[in-house]
Amino acid sequence: MKHGKYHSEREKNPYFPFTDRDEWELGKFLYAHLTQMQINDFLKLHWTSLRSVGELLLFLDTIPKGPTWYCMKFETSG
């Protein structure tokens, strides 16, 4: 299996590109429950390390995808 572009960073930090688990959980929550406008408003707070919804989406796009699933239809008798 290929390790991917950011394998060495993920060996040091499994939540890369997020700084840690807390930042990952915050990003996951924001993405799942708020609109892009609401996320941008929230990220204007000075204590957040993410600066915009665009940055959050870029971070999410770098997370490795799971294995590709394939299916096929077949018929059996009996």
PyMOL Python script that loads the backbone (N, CA, C, O; Angstrom):
from pymol import cmd

cmd.read_pdbstr("""\
ATOM      1  N   MET A   1       0.845  -1.192   0.000  1.00  0.00           N
ATOM      2  CA  MET A   1       0.000   0.000   0.000  1.00  0.00           C
ATOM      3  C   MET A   1       0.880   1.242   0.000  1.00  0.00           C
ATOM      4  O   MET A   1       1.905   1.277   0.681  1.00  0.00           O
ATOM      5  N   LYS A   2       0.496   2.236  -0.740  1.00  0.00           N
ATOM      6  CA  LYS A   2       1.223   3.486  -0.770  1.00  0.00           C
ATOM      7  C   LYS A   2       1.062   4.218   0.562  1.00  0.00           C
ATOM      8  O   LYS A   2       0.006   4.178   1.194  1.00  0.00           O
ATOM      9  N   HIS A   3       2.128   4.877   0.962  1.00  0.00           N
ATOM     10  CA  HIS A   3       2.064   5.621   2.215  1.00  0.00           C
ATOM     11  C   HIS A   3       1.424   6.988   2.042  1.00  0.00           C
ATOM     12  O   HIS A   3       0.798   7.486   2.978  1.00  0.00           O
ATOM     13  N   GLY A   4       1.553   7.594   0.910  1.00  0.00           N
ATOM     14  CA  GLY A   4       0.940   8.885   0.665  1.00  0.00           C
ATOM     15  C   GLY A   4       1.912  10.039   0.881  1.00  0.00           C
ATOM     16  O   GLY A   4       3.004   9.881   1.427  1.00  0.00           O
ATOM     17  N   LYS A   5       1.472  11.179   0.435  1.00  0.00           N
ATOM     18  CA  LYS A   5       2.292  12.381   0.404  1.00  0.00           C
ATOM     19  C   LYS A   5       2.753  12.844   1.789  1.00  0.00           C
ATOM     20  O   LYS A   5       3.868  13.347   1.929  1.00  0.00           O
ATOM     21  N   TYR A   6       1.928  12.684   2.790  1.00  0.00           N
ATOM     22  CA  TYR A   6       2.232  13.222   4.115  1.00  0.00           C
ATOM     23  C   TYR A   6       2.530  12.128   5.141  1.00  0.00           C
ATOM     24  O   TYR A   6       2.325  12.326   6.339  1.00  0.00           O
ATOM     25  N   HIS A   7       3.005  10.992   4.678  1.00  0.00           N
ATOM     26  CA  HIS A   7       3.240   9.861   5.572  1.00  0.00           C
ATOM     27  C   HIS A   7       4.192  10.212   6.720  1.00  0.00           C
ATOM     28  O   HIS A   7       3.915   9.880   7.873  1.00  0.00           O
ATOM     29  N   SER A   8       5.285  10.864   6.424  1.00  0.00           N
ATOM     30  CA  SER A   8       6.262  11.163   7.486  1.00  0.00           C
ATOM     31  C   SER A   8       5.674  12.106   8.534  1.00  0.00           C
ATOM     32  O   SER A   8       5.955  11.953   9.723  1.00  0.00           O
ATOM     33  N   GLU A   9       4.861  13.081   8.113  1.00  0.00           N
ATOM     34  CA  GLU A   9       4.217  13.974   9.071  1.00  0.00           C
ATOM     35  C   GLU A   9       3.223  13.210   9.948  1.00  0.00           C
ATOM     36  O   GLU A   9       3.105  13.474  11.144  1.00  0.00           O
ATOM     37  N   ARG A  10       2.511  12.261   9.339  1.00  0.00           N
ATOM     38  CA  ARG A  10       1.509  11.501  10.087  1.00  0.00           C
ATOM     39  C   ARG A  10       2.142  10.501  11.054  1.00  0.00           C
ATOM     40  O   ARG A  10       1.506  10.090  12.025  1.00  0.00           O
ATOM     41  N   GLU A  11       3.380  10.112  10.798  1.00  0.00           N
ATOM     42  CA  GLU A  11       4.069   9.257  11.766  1.00  0.00           C
ATOM     43  C   GLU A  11       4.310  10.021  13.067  1.00  0.00           C
ATOM     44  O   GLU A  11       4.249   9.444  14.153  1.00  0.00           O
ATOM     45  N   LYS A  12       4.584  11.319  12.951  1.00  0.00           N
ATOM     46  CA  LYS A  12       4.812  12.165  14.125  1.00  0.00           C
ATOM     47  C   LYS A  12       3.498  12.644  14.741  1.00  0.00           C
ATOM     48  O   LYS A  12       3.384  12.757  15.962  1.00  0.00           O
ATOM     49  N   ASN A  13       2.522  12.921  13.904  1.00  0.00           N
ATOM     50  CA  ASN A  13       1.242  13.465  14.355  1.00  0.00           C
ATOM     51  C   ASN A  13       0.117  12.802  13.556  1.00  0.00           C
ATOM     52  O   ASN A  13      -0.112  13.162  12.401  1.00  0.00           O
ATOM     53  N   PRO A  14      -0.584  11.840  14.155  1.00  0.00           N
ATOM     54  CA  PRO A  14      -1.638  11.133  13.402  1.00  0.00           C
ATOM     55  C   PRO A  14      -2.796  12.028  12.970  1.00  0.00           C
ATOM     56  O   PRO A  14      -3.609  11.617  12.143  1.00  0.00           O
ATOM     57  N   TYR A  15      -2.886  13.236  13.510  1.00  0.00           N
ATOM     58  CA  TYR A  15      -3.976  14.153  13.150  1.00  0.00           C
ATOM     59  C   TYR A  15      -3.548  15.177  12.099  1.00  0.00           C
ATOM     60  O   TYR A  15      -4.309  16.092  11.782  1.00  0.00           O
ATOM     61  N   PHE A  16      -2.342  15.033  11.558  1.00  0.00           N
ATOM     62  CA  PHE A  16      -1.856  15.957  10.544  1.00  0.00           C
ATOM     63  C   PHE A  16      -2.875  16.059   9.412  1.00  0.00           C
ATOM     64  O   PHE A  16      -3.403  15.029   8.993  1.00  0.00           O
ATOM     65  N   PRO A  17      -3.170  17.224   8.908  1.00  0.00           N
ATOM     66  CA  PRO A  17      -2.535  18.529   9.063  1.00  0.00           C
ATOM     67  C   PRO A  17      -3.018  19.328  10.273  1.00  0.00           C
ATOM     68  O   PRO A  17      -2.553  20.444  10.504  1.00  0.00           O
ATOM     69  N   PHE A  18      -3.934  18.772  11.032  1.00  0.00           N
ATOM     70  CA  PHE A  18      -4.362  19.433  12.266  1.00  0.00           C
ATOM     71  C   PHE A  18      -3.245  19.288  13.293  1.00  0.00           C
ATOM     72  O   PHE A  18      -2.472  18.331  13.244  1.00  0.00           O
ATOM     73  N   THR A  19      -3.160  20.231  14.216  1.00  0.00           N
ATOM     74  CA  THR A  19      -2.060  20.197  15.175  1.00  0.00           C
ATOM     75  C   THR A  19      -2.207  19.089  16.206  1.00  0.00           C
ATOM     76  O   THR A  19      -1.206  18.573  16.702  1.00  0.00           O
ATOM     77  N   ASP A  20      -3.440  18.715  16.536  1.00  0.00           N
ATOM     78  CA  ASP A  20      -3.660  17.684  17.537  1.00  0.00           C
ATOM     79  C   ASP A  20      -5.101  17.181  17.450  1.00  0.00           C
ATOM     80  O   ASP A  20      -5.877  17.599  16.591  1.00  0.00           O
ATOM     81  N   ARG A  21      -5.427  16.281  18.356  1.00  0.00           N
ATOM     82  CA  ARG A  21      -6.767  15.690  18.339  1.00  0.00           C
ATOM     83  C   ARG A  21      -7.851  16.740  18.581  1.00  0.00           C
ATOM     84  O   ARG A  21      -8.908  16.694  17.952  1.00  0.00           O
ATOM     85  N   ASP A  22      -7.595  17.682  19.486  1.00  0.00           N
ATOM     86  CA  ASP A  22      -8.602  18.710  19.772  1.00  0.00           C
ATOM     87  C   ASP A  22      -8.932  19.533  18.527  1.00  0.00           C
ATOM     88  O   ASP A  22     -10.100  19.806  18.248  1.00  0.00           O
ATOM     89  N   GLU A  23      -7.900  19.925  17.785  1.00  0.00           N
ATOM     90  CA  GLU A  23      -8.145  20.710  16.569  1.00  0.00           C
ATOM     91  C   GLU A  23      -8.881  19.868  15.528  1.00  0.00           C
ATOM     92  O   GLU A  23      -9.754  20.378  14.825  1.00  0.00           O
ATOM     93  N   TRP A  24      -8.534  18.577  15.423  1.00  0.00           N
ATOM     94  CA  TRP A  24      -9.230  17.685  14.499  1.00  0.00           C
ATOM     95  C   TRP A  24     -10.710  17.577  14.867  1.00  0.00           C
ATOM     96  O   TRP A  24     -11.573  17.666  13.994  1.00  0.00           O
ATOM     97  N   GLU A  25     -11.005  17.385  16.155  1.00  0.00           N
ATOM     98  CA  GLU A  25     -12.398  17.241  16.584  1.00  0.00           C
ATOM     99  C   GLU A  25     -13.179  18.530  16.361  1.00  0.00           C
ATOM    100  O   GLU A  25     -14.355  18.486  15.998  1.00  0.00           O
ATOM    101  N   LEU A  26     -12.542  19.672  16.573  1.00  0.00           N
ATOM    102  CA  LEU A  26     -13.201  20.949  16.301  1.00  0.00           C
ATOM    103  C   LEU A  26     -13.515  21.070  14.812  1.00  0.00           C
ATOM    104  O   LEU A  26     -14.636  21.422  14.445  1.00  0.00           O
ATOM    105  N   GLY A  27     -12.546  20.784  13.956  1.00  0.00           N
ATOM    106  CA  GLY A  27     -12.773  20.857  12.512  1.00  0.00           C
ATOM    107  C   GLY A  27     -13.871  19.914  12.054  1.00  0.00           C
ATOM    108  O   GLY A  27     -14.705  20.272  11.223  1.00  0.00           O
ATOM    109  N   LYS A  28     -13.863  18.710  12.599  1.00  0.00           N
ATOM    110  CA  LYS A  28     -14.890  17.720  12.251  1.00  0.00           C
ATOM    111  C   LYS A  28     -16.277  18.211  12.673  1.00  0.00           C
ATOM    112  O   LYS A  28     -17.240  18.079  11.918  1.00  0.00           O
ATOM    113  N   PHE A  29     -16.374  18.772  13.870  1.00  0.00           N
ATOM    114  CA  PHE A  29     -17.653  19.291  14.356  1.00  0.00           C
ATOM    115  C   PHE A  29     -18.139  20.452  13.487  1.00  0.00           C
ATOM    116  O   PHE A  29     -19.297  20.482  13.071  1.00  0.00           O
ATOM    117  N   LEU A  30     -17.247  21.405  13.217  1.00  0.00           N
ATOM    118  CA  LEU A  30     -17.632  22.568  12.407  1.00  0.00           C
ATOM    119  C   LEU A  30     -18.147  22.127  11.041  1.00  0.00           C
ATOM    120  O   LEU A  30     -19.187  22.593  10.576  1.00  0.00           O
ATOM    121  N   TYR A  31     -17.403  21.219  10.404  1.00  0.00           N
ATOM    122  CA  TYR A  31     -17.765  20.759   9.072  1.00  0.00           C
ATOM    123  C   TYR A  31     -19.116  20.040   9.066  1.00  0.00           C
ATOM    124  O   TYR A  31     -19.897  20.187   8.126  1.00  0.00           O
ATOM    125  N   ALA A  32     -19.386  19.269  10.109  1.00  0.00           N
ATOM    126  CA  ALA A  32     -20.610  18.463  10.158  1.00  0.00           C
ATOM    127  C   ALA A  32     -21.849  19.259  10.544  1.00  0.00           C
ATOM    128  O   ALA A  32     -22.962  18.872  10.188  1.00  0.00           O
ATOM    129  N   HIS A  33     -21.676  20.379  11.277  1.00  0.00           N
ATOM    130  CA  HIS A  33     -22.852  21.021  11.869  1.00  0.00           C
ATOM    131  C   HIS A  33     -23.098  22.474  11.459  1.00  0.00           C
ATOM    132  O   HIS A  33     -24.161  23.019  11.755  1.00  0.00           O
ATOM    133  N   LEU A  34     -22.148  23.103  10.790  1.00  0.00           N
ATOM    134  CA  LEU A  34     -22.322  24.524  10.470  1.00  0.00           C
ATOM    135  C   LEU A  34     -22.209  24.768   8.970  1.00  0.00           C
ATOM    136  O   LEU A  34     -21.607  23.982   8.238  1.00  0.00           O
ATOM    137  N   THR A  35     -22.796  25.860   8.536  1.00  0.00           N
ATOM    138  CA  THR A  35     -22.637  26.280   7.143  1.00  0.00           C
ATOM    139  C   THR A  35     -21.247  26.899   6.984  1.00  0.00           C
ATOM    140  O   THR A  35     -20.573  27.188   7.973  1.00  0.00           O
ATOM    141  N   GLN A  36     -20.829  27.098   5.746  1.00  0.00           N
ATOM    142  CA  GLN A  36     -19.529  27.713   5.509  1.00  0.00           C
ATOM    143  C   GLN A  36     -19.467  29.129   6.079  1.00  0.00           C
ATOM    144  O   GLN A  36     -18.431  29.537   6.603  1.00  0.00           O
ATOM    145  N   MET A  37     -20.542  29.868   5.983  1.00  0.00           N
ATOM    146  CA  MET A  37     -20.571  31.225   6.534  1.00  0.00           C
ATOM    147  C   MET A  37     -20.443  31.181   8.064  1.00  0.00           C
ATOM    148  O   MET A  37     -19.715  31.979   8.654  1.00  0.00           O
ATOM    149  N   GLN A  38     -21.147  30.253   8.689  1.00  0.00           N
ATOM    150  CA  GLN A  38     -21.056  30.121  10.147  1.00  0.00           C
ATOM    151  C   GLN A  38     -19.653  29.697  10.585  1.00  0.00           C
ATOM    152  O   GLN A  38     -19.142  30.173  11.599  1.00  0.00           O
ATOM    153  N   ILE A  39     -19.036  28.799   9.814  1.00  0.00           N
ATOM    154  CA  ILE A  39     -17.663  28.379  10.135  1.00  0.00           C
ATOM    155  C   ILE A  39     -16.725  29.572  10.052  1.00  0.00           C
ATOM    156  O   ILE A  39     -15.902  29.774  10.945  1.00  0.00           O
ATOM    157  N   ASN A  40     -16.839  30.371   8.987  1.00  0.00           N
ATOM    158  CA  ASN A  40     -15.976  31.558   8.854  1.00  0.00           C
ATOM    159  C   ASN A  40     -16.183  32.519  10.020  1.00  0.00           C
ATOM    160  O   ASN A  40     -15.215  33.069  10.545  1.00  0.00           O
ATOM    161  N   ASP A  41     -17.421  32.726  10.428  1.00  0.00           N
ATOM    162  CA  ASP A  41     -17.684  33.601  11.579  1.00  0.00           C
ATOM    163  C   ASP A  41     -17.030  33.044  12.840  1.00  0.00           C
ATOM    164  O   ASP A  41     -16.410  33.789  13.599  1.00  0.00           O
ATOM    165  N   PHE A  42     -17.164  31.752  13.064  1.00  0.00           N
ATOM    166  CA  PHE A  42     -16.567  31.127  14.241  1.00  0.00           C
ATOM    167  C   PHE A  42     -15.044  31.251  14.225  1.00  0.00           C
ATOM    168  O   PHE A  42     -14.426  31.527  15.254  1.00  0.00           O
ATOM    169  N   LEU A  43     -14.447  31.047  13.052  1.00  0.00           N
ATOM    170  CA  LEU A  43     -12.991  31.061  12.952  1.00  0.00           C
ATOM    171  C   LEU A  43     -12.390  32.463  13.061  1.00  0.00           C
ATOM    172  O   LEU A  43     -11.167  32.610  13.055  1.00  0.00           O
ATOM    173  N   LYS A  44     -13.222  33.480  13.159  1.00  0.00           N
ATOM    174  CA  LYS A  44     -12.727  34.839  13.413  1.00  0.00           C
ATOM    175  C   LYS A  44     -12.276  35.017  14.863  1.00  0.00           C
ATOM    176  O   LYS A  44     -11.598  35.990  15.197  1.00  0.00           O
ATOM    177  N   LEU A  45     -12.661  34.062  15.725  1.00  0.00           N
ATOM    178  CA  LEU A  45     -12.208  34.120  17.117  1.00  0.00           C
ATOM    179  C   LEU A  45     -10.686  33.993  17.142  1.00  0.00           C
ATOM    180  O   LEU A  45     -10.114  33.212  16.383  1.00  0.00           O
ATOM    181  N   HIS A  46     -10.046  34.745  17.999  1.00  0.00           N
ATOM    182  CA  HIS A  46      -8.585  34.802  18.003  1.00  0.00           C
ATOM    183  C   HIS A  46      -7.923  33.532  18.527  1.00  0.00           C
ATOM    184  O   HIS A  46      -6.754  33.291  18.228  1.00  0.00           O
ATOM    185  N   TRP A  47      -8.626  32.725  19.290  1.00  0.00           N
ATOM    186  CA  TRP A  47      -7.997  31.540  19.863  1.00  0.00           C
ATOM    187  C   TRP A  47      -7.969  30.346  18.931  1.00  0.00           C
ATOM    188  O   TRP A  47      -7.335  29.341  19.254  1.00  0.00           O
ATOM    189  N   THR A  48      -8.631  30.417  17.787  1.00  0.00           N
ATOM    190  CA  THR A  48      -8.602  29.287  16.861  1.00  0.00           C
ATOM    191  C   THR A  48      -7.365  29.368  15.982  1.00  0.00           C
ATOM    192  O   THR A  48      -6.935  30.455  15.597  1.00  0.00           O
ATOM    193  N   SER A  49      -6.803  28.222  15.672  1.00  0.00           N
ATOM    194  CA  SER A  49      -5.611  28.218  14.814  1.00  0.00           C
ATOM    195  C   SER A  49      -5.996  28.227  13.330  1.00  0.00           C
ATOM    196  O   SER A  49      -5.213  28.673  12.492  1.00  0.00           O
ATOM    197  N   LEU A  50      -7.179  27.744  13.008  1.00  0.00           N
ATOM    198  CA  LEU A  50      -7.648  27.808  11.625  1.00  0.00           C
ATOM    199  C   LEU A  50      -8.169  29.212  11.358  1.00  0.00           C
ATOM    200  O   LEU A  50      -8.747  29.837  12.247  1.00  0.00           O
ATOM    201  N   ARG A  51      -7.973  29.707  10.162  1.00  0.00           N
ATOM    202  CA  ARG A  51      -8.345  31.081   9.843  1.00  0.00           C
ATOM    203  C   ARG A  51      -9.578  31.213   8.965  1.00  0.00           C
ATOM    204  O   ARG A  51     -10.205  32.272   8.942  1.00  0.00           O
ATOM    205  N   SER A  52      -9.942  30.146   8.233  1.00  0.00           N
ATOM    206  CA  SER A  52     -11.089  30.265   7.326  1.00  0.00           C
ATOM    207  C   SER A  52     -11.635  28.884   6.985  1.00  0.00           C
ATOM    208  O   SER A  52     -10.982  27.865   7.206  1.00  0.00           O
ATOM    209  N   VAL A  53     -12.838  28.879   6.447  1.00  0.00           N
ATOM    210  CA  VAL A  53     -13.433  27.628   6.000  1.00  0.00           C
ATOM    211  C   VAL A  53     -12.608  27.041   4.863  1.00  0.00           C
ATOM    212  O   VAL A  53     -12.522  25.820   4.728  1.00  0.00           O
ATOM    213  N   GLY A  54     -12.003  27.889   4.051  1.00  0.00           N
ATOM    214  CA  GLY A  54     -11.146  27.408   2.962  1.00  0.00           C
ATOM    215  C   GLY A  54      -9.963  26.615   3.497  1.00  0.00           C
ATOM    216  O   GLY A  54      -9.617  25.562   2.962  1.00  0.00           O
ATOM    217  N   GLU A  55      -9.347  27.126   4.557  1.00  0.00           N
ATOM    218  CA  GLU A  55      -8.229  26.413   5.173  1.00  0.00           C
ATOM    219  C   GLU A  55      -8.702  25.077   5.759  1.00  0.00           C
ATOM    220  O   GLU A  55      -8.025  24.058   5.615  1.00  0.00           O
ATOM    221  N   LEU A  56      -9.853  25.087   6.412  1.00  0.00           N
ATOM    222  CA  LEU A  56     -10.407  23.850   6.971  1.00  0.00           C
ATOM    223  C   LEU A  56     -10.643  22.827   5.861  1.00  0.00           C
ATOM    224  O   LEU A  56     -10.301  21.655   6.018  1.00  0.00           O
ATOM    225  N   LEU A  57     -11.219  23.256   4.753  1.00  0.00           N
ATOM    226  CA  LEU A  57     -11.489  22.332   3.651  1.00  0.00           C
ATOM    227  C   LEU A  57     -10.200  21.784   3.047  1.00  0.00           C
ATOM    228  O   LEU A  57     -10.141  20.614   2.669  1.00  0.00           O
ATOM    229  N   LEU A  58      -9.163  22.623   2.952  1.00  0.00           N
ATOM    230  CA  LEU A  58      -7.864  22.139   2.465  1.00  0.00           C
ATOM    231  C   LEU A  58      -7.294  21.086   3.407  1.00  0.00           C
ATOM    232  O   LEU A  58      -6.761  20.070   2.960  1.00  0.00           O
ATOM    233  N   PHE A  59      -7.406  21.324   4.695  1.00  0.00           N
ATOM    234  CA  PHE A  59      -6.948  20.350   5.688  1.00  0.00           C
ATOM    235  C   PHE A  59      -7.701  19.035   5.506  1.00  0.00           C
ATOM    236  O   PHE A  59      -7.096  17.963   5.479  1.00  0.00           O
ATOM    237  N   LEU A  60      -9.012  19.122   5.383  1.00  0.00           N
ATOM    238  CA  LEU A  60      -9.818  17.910   5.241  1.00  0.00           C
ATOM    239  C   LEU A  60      -9.476  17.154   3.964  1.00  0.00           C
ATOM    240  O   LEU A  60      -9.529  15.924   3.938  1.00  0.00           O
ATOM    241  N   ASP A  61      -9.129  17.876   2.909  1.00  0.00           N
ATOM    242  CA  ASP A  61      -8.779  17.230   1.640  1.00  0.00           C
ATOM    243  C   ASP A  61      -7.457  16.473   1.707  1.00  0.00           C
ATOM    244  O   ASP A  61      -7.216  15.594   0.879  1.00  0.00           O
ATOM    245  N   THR A  62      -6.589  16.793   2.679  1.00  0.00           N
ATOM    246  CA  THR A  62      -5.310  16.097   2.772  1.00  0.00           C
ATOM    247  C   THR A  62      -5.395  14.818   3.602  1.00  0.00           C
ATOM    248  O   THR A  62      -4.438  14.045   3.652  1.00  0.00           O
ATOM    249  N   ILE A  63      -6.536  14.593   4.252  1.00  0.00           N
ATOM    250  CA  ILE A  63      -6.697  13.372   5.042  1.00  0.00           C
ATOM    251  C   ILE A  63      -6.761  12.184   4.085  1.00  0.00           C
ATOM    252  O   ILE A  63      -7.480  12.227   3.087  1.00  0.00           O
ATOM    253  N   PRO A  64      -6.017  11.133   4.385  1.00  0.00           N
ATOM    254  CA  PRO A  64      -6.022   9.973   3.472  1.00  0.00           C
ATOM    255  C   PRO A  64      -7.422   9.380   3.318  1.00  0.00           C
ATOM    256  O   PRO A  64      -8.198   9.293   4.270  1.00  0.00           O
ATOM    257  N   LYS A  65      -7.699   8.992   2.133  1.00  0.00           N
ATOM    258  CA  LYS A  65      -8.972   8.338   1.848  1.00  0.00           C
ATOM    259  C   LYS A  65      -8.857   6.873   2.251  1.00  0.00           C
ATOM    260  O   LYS A  65      -7.760   6.315   2.263  1.00  0.00           O
ATOM    261  N   GLY A  66      -9.952   6.269   2.570  1.00  0.00           N
ATOM    262  CA  GLY A  66      -9.950   4.848   2.903  1.00  0.00           C
ATOM    263  C   GLY A  66      -9.783   4.008   1.650  1.00  0.00           C
ATOM    264  O   GLY A  66      -9.662   4.535   0.545  1.00  0.00           O
ATOM    265  N   PRO A  67      -9.778   2.715   1.833  1.00  0.00           N
ATOM    266  CA  PRO A  67      -9.641   1.843   0.665  1.00  0.00           C
ATOM    267  C   PRO A  67     -10.835   1.993  -0.277  1.00  0.00           C
ATOM    268  O   PRO A  67     -11.952   2.288   0.149  1.00  0.00           O
ATOM    269  N   THR A  68     -10.575   1.788  -1.536  1.00  0.00           N
ATOM    270  CA  THR A  68     -11.630   1.846  -2.542  1.00  0.00           C
ATOM    271  C   THR A  68     -12.448   0.562  -2.487  1.00  0.00           C
ATOM    272  O   THR A  68     -11.903  -0.541  -2.445  1.00  0.00           O
ATOM    273  N   TRP A  69     -13.724   0.725  -2.486  1.00  0.00           N
ATOM    274  CA  TRP A  69     -14.616  -0.434  -2.456  1.00  0.00           C
ATOM    275  C   TRP A  69     -15.108  -0.735  -3.856  1.00  0.00           C
ATOM    276  O   TRP A  69     -15.421   0.165  -4.636  1.00  0.00           O
ATOM    277  N   TYR A  70     -15.167  -1.993  -4.148  1.00  0.00           N
ATOM    278  CA  TYR A  70     -15.706  -2.455  -5.417  1.00  0.00           C
ATOM    279  C   TYR A  70     -16.798  -3.476  -5.124  1.00  0.00           C
ATOM    280  O   TYR A  70     -16.741  -4.203  -4.132  1.00  0.00           O
ATOM    281  N   CYS A  71     -17.767  -3.516  -5.984  1.00  0.00           N
ATOM    282  CA  CYS A  71     -18.789  -4.547  -5.841  1.00  0.00           C
ATOM    283  C   CYS A  71     -19.163  -5.048  -7.226  1.00  0.00           C
ATOM    284  O   CYS A  71     -18.990  -4.361  -8.233  1.00  0.00           O
ATOM    285  N   MET A  72     -19.670  -6.242  -7.241  1.00  0.00           N
ATOM    286  CA  MET A  72     -20.170  -6.777  -8.501  1.00  0.00           C
ATOM    287  C   MET A  72     -21.379  -7.635  -8.205  1.00  0.00           C
ATOM    288  O   MET A  72     -21.496  -8.247  -7.143  1.00  0.00           O
ATOM    289  N   LYS A  73     -22.240  -7.660  -9.140  1.00  0.00           N
ATOM    290  CA  LYS A  73     -23.488  -8.392  -9.003  1.00  0.00           C
ATOM    291  C   LYS A  73     -23.293  -9.782  -9.609  1.00  0.00           C
ATOM    292  O   LYS A  73     -22.757  -9.929 -10.707  1.00  0.00           O
ATOM    293  N   PHE A  74     -23.732 -10.773  -8.882  1.00  0.00           N
ATOM    294  CA  PHE A  74     -23.697 -12.113  -9.457  1.00  0.00           C
ATOM    295  C   PHE A  74     -24.915 -12.883  -8.990  1.00  0.00           C
ATOM    296  O   PHE A  74     -25.497 -12.588  -7.947  1.00  0.00           O
ATOM    297  N   GLU A  75     -25.282 -13.855  -9.768  1.00  0.00           N
ATOM    298  CA  GLU A  75     -26.458 -14.665  -9.471  1.00  0.00           C
ATOM    299  C   GLU A  75     -26.036 -16.090  -9.174  1.00  0.00           C
ATOM    300  O   GLU A  75     -25.082 -16.620  -9.745  1.00  0.00           O
ATOM    301  N   THR A  76     -26.772 -16.680  -8.272  1.00  0.00           N
ATOM    302  CA  THR A  76     -26.535 -18.091  -7.965  1.00  0.00           C
ATOM    303  C   THR A  76     -27.823 -18.855  -8.175  1.00  0.00           C
ATOM    304  O   THR A  76     -28.909 -18.275  -8.179  1.00  0.00           O
ATOM    305  N   SER A  77     -27.705 -20.092  -8.341  1.00  0.00           N
ATOM    306  CA  SER A  77     -28.917 -20.909  -8.486  1.00  0.00           C
ATOM    307  C   SER A  77     -29.104 -21.730  -7.218  1.00  0.00           C
ATOM    308  O   SER A  77     -28.146 -22.063  -6.520  1.00  0.00           O
ATOM    309  N   GLY A  78     -30.345 -22.041  -6.945  1.00  0.00           N
ATOM    310  CA  GLY A  78     -30.615 -22.918  -5.829  1.00  0.00           C
ATOM    311  C   GLY A  78     -31.346 -22.342  -4.725  1.00  0.00           C
ATOM    312  O   GLY A  78     -31.614 -23.028  -3.738  1.00  0.00           O
TER     313      GLY A  78
END
""", "prot")
cmd.dss("prot")
cmd.show_as("cartoon", "prot")
cmd.util.cbc("prot")
cmd.orient("prot")
